[in-house]
Amino acid sequence: MSISTAALSFDSLVEAAVREAITRTLGEDVWKAIGFYFDPKQAASNPEAFSSILDKMFGSGSRVLQKLITEALLKKVGSLAVVDKQGRSFFDWIQIAKAKFSSNLNNLTQKVH
């Protein structure tokens, strides 16, 4: 798997986590509205902008959504990390998940070779 393919795969995981968390919490219509304002595929590459849009749309409730998205994403990358009150931003959690994803990918590649 090339680096660009791996990046696309991680972006897909982030998009799936965003969709899962928002749809489960707020419903399909809200998911569609968010997709109208921001391409959820870009949440992985530009988490600050995505976080800002959630803040504008949901105010303080966006923190809850970000936590749910992060939890769904960490689950998808196989991380046992708990999203707690460590003061980490949405961007930080995306980076943690990406590092776990890359680590898992490297371990898988090493086992294959």
N, CA, C and O of each residue as an XYZ file, in Angstrom:
452
protein
N       0.849     -1.171      0.000
C       0.000      0.000      0.000
C       0.896      1.235      0.000
O       1.791      1.354      0.836
N       0.664      2.128     -0.908
C       1.473      3.339     -0.987
C       1.047      4.331      0.092
O      -0.004      4.191      0.717
N       1.895      5.333      0.286
C       1.581      6.345      1.295
C       0.297      7.078      0.939
O      -0.521      7.350      1.817
N       0.109      7.401     -0.340
C      -1.105      8.115     -0.726
C      -2.342      7.246     -0.520
O      -3.392      7.759     -0.136
N      -2.239      5.947     -0.767
C      -3.354      5.032     -0.527
C      -3.638      4.943      0.970
O      -4.797      4.918      1.383
N      -2.583      4.895      1.783
C      -2.761      4.855      3.231
C      -3.447      6.122      3.724
O      -4.327      6.060      4.583
N      -3.046      7.275      3.181
C      -3.666      8.544      3.572
C      -5.139      8.546      3.203
O      -5.983      8.979      3.987
N      -5.446      8.058      2.002
C      -6.841      7.984      1.593
C      -7.621      7.063      2.511
O      -8.769      7.355      2.845
N      -7.026      5.965      2.923
C      -7.692      5.034      3.815
C      -7.952      5.682      5.171
O      -9.026      5.503      5.746
N      -6.978      6.435      5.689
C      -7.178      7.114      6.961
C      -8.269      8.173      6.813
O      -9.133      8.299      7.681
N      -8.235      8.929      5.723
C      -9.273      9.934      5.479
C     -10.652      9.276      5.456
O     -11.618      9.828      5.981
N     -10.736      8.101      4.848
C     -12.012      7.372      4.796
C     -12.466      6.950      6.187
O     -13.655      6.998      6.502
N     -11.509      6.534      7.021
C     -11.854      6.171      8.399
C     -12.379      7.381      9.161
O     -13.349      7.274      9.912
N     -11.740      8.528      8.971
C     -12.188      9.754      9.648
C     -13.590     10.114      9.175
O     -14.468     10.421      9.981
N     -13.791     10.073      7.869
C     -15.116     10.391      7.337
C     -16.171      9.444      7.906
O     -17.261      9.879      8.278
N     -15.850      8.155      7.973
C     -16.793      7.177      8.522
C     -17.087      7.458      9.994
O     -18.228      7.326     10.438
N     -16.065      7.843     10.748
C     -16.254      8.156     12.169
C     -17.132      9.395     12.340
O     -17.993      9.435     13.219
N     -16.912     10.404     11.496
C     -17.720     11.627     11.552
C     -19.175     11.287     11.244
O     -20.088     11.681     11.969
N     -19.366     10.562     10.177
C     -20.734     10.191      9.779
C     -21.418      9.375     10.868
O     -22.562      9.647     11.231
N     -20.724      8.391     11.378
C     -21.280      7.519     12.408
C     -21.701      8.323     13.646
O     -22.820      8.177     14.137
N     -20.803      9.163     14.139
C     -21.084      9.911     15.367
C     -22.221     10.915     15.174
O     -23.106     11.023     16.022
N     -22.197     11.636     14.077
C     -23.223     12.661     13.860
C     -24.569     12.029     13.553
O     -25.591     12.470     14.079
N     -24.588     11.010     12.715
C     -25.848     10.353     12.374
C     -26.467      9.695     13.604
O     -27.674      9.792     13.826
N     -25.639      9.028     14.400
C     -26.140      8.340     15.600
C     -26.674      9.352     16.617
O     -27.670      9.096     17.294
N     -26.013     10.486     16.716
C     -26.370     11.464     17.731
C     -27.477     12.417     17.278
O     -28.411     12.689     18.033
N     -27.373     12.919     16.055
C     -28.269     13.988     15.607
C     -29.149     13.632     14.414
O     -30.072     14.372     14.076
N     -28.863     12.503     13.779
C     -29.703     12.070     12.672
C     -29.114     12.345     11.298
O     -28.166     13.115     11.142
N     -29.698     11.701     10.326
C     -29.233     11.770      8.939
C     -29.354     13.169      8.353
O     -28.489     13.591      7.584
N     -30.414     13.897      8.704
C     -30.601     15.247      8.153
C     -29.495     16.193      8.583
O     -29.040     17.018      7.791
N     -29.060     16.083      9.828
C     -27.964     16.941     10.305
C     -26.679     16.549      9.584
O     -25.885     17.411      9.208
N     -26.480     15.257      9.393
C     -25.304     14.804      8.651
C     -25.277     15.441      7.264
O     -24.231     15.917      6.822
N     -26.404     15.453      6.583
C     -26.481     16.041      5.241
C     -26.200     17.544      5.290
O     -25.545     18.083      4.398
N     -26.691     18.216      6.321
C     -26.458     19.655      6.448
C     -24.972     19.952      6.639
O     -24.442     20.888      6.041
N     -24.314     19.173      7.453
C     -22.882     19.371      7.670
C     -22.125     19.143      6.365
O     -21.198     19.885      6.038
N     -22.524     18.115      5.626
C     -21.900     17.840      4.340
C     -22.087     18.969      3.349
O     -21.274     19.136      2.440
N     -23.148     19.747      3.511
C     -23.391     20.897      2.652
C     -22.380     22.014      2.927
O     -21.950     22.706      2.004
N     -22.004     22.185      4.190
C     -21.097     23.267      4.581
C     -19.621     22.889      4.554
O     -18.757     23.761      4.454
N     -19.334     21.617      4.639
C     -17.938     21.187      4.745
C     -17.836     19.756      4.248
O     -18.679     18.920      4.569
N     -16.822     19.481      3.481
C     -16.608     18.124      3.000
C     -16.028     17.295      4.146
O     -14.878     17.505      4.531
N     -16.805     16.356      4.700
C     -16.320     15.571      5.836
C     -15.036     14.792      5.542
O     -14.326     14.400      6.468
N     -14.739     14.569      4.276
C     -13.495     13.888      3.920
C     -12.282     14.723      4.323
O     -11.191     14.189      4.524
N     -12.479     16.026      4.437
C     -11.375     16.908      4.795
C     -11.167     17.026      6.303
O     -10.244     17.713      6.740
N     -12.000     16.375      7.099
C     -11.839     16.433      8.559
C     -10.483     15.884      8.978
O      -9.913     16.329      9.974
N      -9.965     14.921      8.226
C      -8.650     14.351      8.548
C      -7.528     15.304      8.182
O      -6.555     15.432      8.925
N      -7.654     15.974      7.046
C      -6.576     16.843      6.587
C      -6.657     18.260      7.164
O      -5.657     18.979      7.190
N      -7.832     18.656      7.619
C      -7.985     19.998      8.165
C      -8.919     19.968      9.385
O     -10.006     20.547      9.355
N      -8.487     19.292     10.450
C      -9.359     19.146     11.618
C      -9.702     20.471     12.295
O     -10.773     20.599     12.887
N      -8.798     21.466     12.215
C      -9.100     22.759     12.835
C     -10.297     23.420     12.154
O     -11.180     23.956     12.824
N     -10.323     23.381     10.830
C     -11.442     23.978     10.092
C     -12.735     23.219     10.379
O     -13.792     23.827     10.547
N     -12.651     21.905     10.435
C     -13.832     21.098     10.724
C     -14.354     21.418     12.122
O     -15.557     21.588     12.319
N     -13.446     21.497     13.085
C     -13.815     21.837     14.455
C     -14.479     23.208     14.517
O     -15.466     23.394     15.228
N     -13.942     24.152     13.779
C     -14.494     25.506     13.741
C     -15.910     25.512     13.178
O     -16.779     26.217     13.690
N     -16.142     24.736     12.136
C     -17.478     24.658     11.549
C     -18.455     24.034     12.543
O     -19.583     24.506     12.687
N     -18.026     22.980     13.225
C     -18.891     22.384     14.241
C     -19.203     23.397     15.339
O     -20.335     23.469     15.816
N     -18.193     24.184     15.744
C     -18.403     25.216     16.764
C     -19.449     26.230     16.304
O     -20.323     26.623     17.077
N     -19.354     26.646     15.052
C     -20.304     27.634     14.520
C     -21.715     27.057     14.423
O     -22.696     27.759     14.665
N     -21.811     25.789     14.072
C     -23.116     25.161     13.893
C     -23.770     24.774     15.217
O     -24.987     24.892     15.365
N     -22.962     24.308     16.189
C     -23.532     23.716     17.399
C     -23.109     24.388     18.702
O     -23.516     23.958     19.782
N     -22.303     25.430     18.607
C     -21.863     26.106     19.822
C     -21.115     25.163     20.747
O     -20.284     24.373     20.300
N     -21.409     25.246     22.026
C     -20.694     24.412     22.992
C     -20.989     22.923     22.809
O     -20.217     22.077     23.261
N     -22.096     22.603     22.151
C     -22.426     21.197     21.878
C     -21.445     20.535     20.917
O     -21.392     19.309     20.819
N     -20.672     21.351     20.210
C     -19.715     20.781     19.256
C     -18.645     19.961     19.980
O     -18.101     19.020     19.403
N     -18.339     20.300     21.224
C     -17.322     19.539     21.983
C     -17.775     18.110     22.200
O     -16.969     17.180     22.150
N     -19.062     17.936     22.439
C     -19.614     16.589     22.612
C     -19.487     15.819     21.307
O     -19.080     14.657     21.307
N     -19.835     16.458     20.197
C     -19.724     15.803     18.893
C     -18.273     15.439     18.586
O     -17.992     14.342     18.102
N     -17.359     16.359     18.866
C     -15.949     16.081     18.609
C     -15.474     14.880     19.441
O     -14.702     14.052     18.958
N     -15.929     14.797     20.662
C     -15.559     13.665     21.518
C     -16.113     12.360     20.939
O     -15.404     11.355     20.886
N     -17.364     12.373     20.512
C     -17.969     11.169     19.936
C     -17.278     10.759     18.633
O     -17.072      9.572     18.377
N     -16.929     11.743     17.822
C     -16.208     11.465     16.575
C     -14.852     10.844     16.894
O     -14.446      9.855     16.283
N     -14.163     11.440     17.857
C     -12.841     10.947     18.247
C     -12.923      9.525     18.777
O     -12.101      8.681     18.421
N     -13.910      9.254     19.625
C     -14.069      7.905     20.166
C     -14.329      6.893     19.054
O     -13.765      5.799     19.063
N     -15.184      7.257     18.095
C     -15.479      6.361     16.970
C     -14.227      6.127     16.128
O     -13.969      5.007     15.688
N     -13.461      7.178     15.907
C     -12.241      7.057     15.108
C     -11.199      6.188     15.816
O     -10.600      5.309     15.197
N     -10.987      6.429     17.090
C     -10.003      5.630     17.834
C     -10.391      4.152     17.829
O      -9.530      3.276     17.739
N     -11.667      3.889     17.923
C     -12.153      2.505     17.861
C     -11.826      1.891     16.490
O     -11.414      0.735     16.399
N     -12.017      2.679     15.437
C     -11.764      2.186     14.082
C     -10.282      1.895     13.828
O      -9.956      1.005     13.043
N      -9.380      2.640     14.485
C      -7.947      2.402     14.283
C      -7.385      1.429     15.313
O      -6.185      1.154     15.328
N      -8.257      0.911     16.169
C      -7.834     -0.106     17.125
C      -7.117      0.440     18.339
O      -6.326     -0.268     18.962
N      -7.378      1.678     18.682
C      -6.727      2.285     19.841
C      -7.585      2.099     21.079
O      -8.811      2.197     21.031
N      -6.918      1.833     22.175
C      -7.620      1.699     23.443
C      -7.603      3.013     24.222
O      -8.063      3.070     25.362
N      -7.074      4.065     23.602
C      -7.003      5.367     24.264
C      -8.407      5.851     24.594
O      -9.352      5.626     23.838
N      -8.525      6.502     25.708
C      -9.801      7.045     26.148
C      -9.757      8.558     25.967
O      -8.818      9.225     26.402
N     -10.780      9.078     25.326
C     -10.855     10.518     25.140
C     -11.303     11.096     26.474
O     -12.466     10.978     26.860
N     -10.380     11.708     27.158
C     -10.675     12.208     28.496
C     -10.462     13.709     28.568
O     -10.436     14.396     27.547
N     -10.316     14.192     29.744
C     -10.183     15.629     29.956
C      -8.722     16.043     30.050
O      -8.351     16.812     30.937
N      -7.902     15.547     29.154
C      -6.484     15.874     29.164
C      -6.206     17.200     28.465
O      -5.046     17.585     28.315
N      -7.230     17.888     28.044
C      -7.037     19.169     27.395
C      -6.572     19.068     25.956
O      -6.108     20.056     25.387
N      -6.686     17.908     25.365
C      -6.272     17.751     23.975
C      -7.363     18.262     23.050
O      -8.555     18.125     23.325
N      -6.931     18.847     21.960
C      -7.871     19.380     20.973
C      -8.298     18.282     20.003
O      -7.734     17.188     19.990
N      -9.300     18.595     19.198
C      -9.751     17.684     18.152
C      -8.587     17.361     17.209
O      -8.400     16.213     16.804
N      -7.811     18.393     16.868
C      -6.626     18.210     16.031
C      -5.664     17.196     16.664
O      -5.160     16.302     15.983
N      -5.414     17.340     17.963
C      -4.511     16.413     18.666
C      -5.006     14.974     18.545
O      -4.227     14.062     18.270
N      -6.302     14.783     18.751
C      -6.845     13.418     18.696
C      -6.778     12.841     17.286
O      -6.544     11.644     17.118
N      -6.982     13.679     16.274
C      -6.844     13.203     14.893
C      -5.402     12.739     14.664
O      -5.174     11.705     14.037
N      -4.438     13.500     15.171
C      -3.023     13.134     15.014
C      -2.701     11.839     15.763
O      -1.947     11.006     15.260
N      -3.262     11.666     16.949
C      -3.057     10.429     17.719
C      -3.625      9.244     16.950
O      -2.977      8.203     16.844
N      -4.825      9.398     16.418
C      -5.447      8.321     15.647
C      -4.647      8.014     14.387
O      -4.490      6.852     14.013
N      -4.140      9.063     13.733
C      -3.342      8.862     12.516
C      -2.050      8.114     12.838
O      -1.624      7.247     12.075
N      -1.434      8.447     13.957
C      -0.208      7.744     14.369
C      -0.507      6.277     14.657
O       0.275      5.404     14.281
N      -1.609      6.000     15.308
C      -1.998      4.607     15.596
C      -2.287      3.862     14.296
O      -1.891      2.708     14.131
N      -2.977      4.529     13.376
C      -3.278      3.935     12.078
C      -1.983      3.599     11.344
O      -1.840      2.501     10.807
N      -1.036      4.546     11.319
C       0.247      4.334     10.642
C       1.035      3.212     11.303
O       1.654      2.395     10.621
N       1.011      3.174     12.619
C       1.712      2.115     13.358
C       1.123      0.749     13.013
O       1.861     -0.207     12.771
N      -0.193      0.661     12.990
C      -0.850     -0.598     12.632
C      -0.514     -0.994     11.207
O      -0.300     -2.172     10.919
N      -0.466     -0.009     10.308
C      -0.151     -0.265      8.907
C       1.291     -0.769      8.772
O       1.560     -1.712      8.026
N       2.201     -0.138      9.492
C       3.616     -0.577      9.462
C       3.756     -1.989     10.022
O       4.490     -2.801      9.458
N       3.075     -2.292     11.108
C       3.146     -3.627     11.691
C       2.602     -4.663     10.724
O       3.162     -5.753     10.601
N       1.530     -4.340     10.047
C       0.939     -5.251      9.074
C       1.889     -5.472      7.901
O       2.064     -6.600      7.440
N       2.502     -4.387      7.420
C       3.455     -4.482      6.309
C       4.653     -5.339      6.687
O       5.116     -6.140      5.876
N       5.157     -5.187      7.890
C       6.313     -5.970      8.355
C       5.969     -7.451      8.456
O       6.808     -8.304      8.167
N       4.752     -7.759      8.862
C       4.333     -9.164      8.982
C       4.191     -9.819      7.614
O       4.412    -11.021      7.463
N       3.818     -9.014      6.615
C       3.624     -9.539      5.258
C       4.968     -9.852      4.605
O       5.094    -10.823      3.859
N       5.978     -9.012      4.896
C       7.292     -9.179      4.259
C       8.127    -10.084      5.033
O       9.268    -10.347      4.654
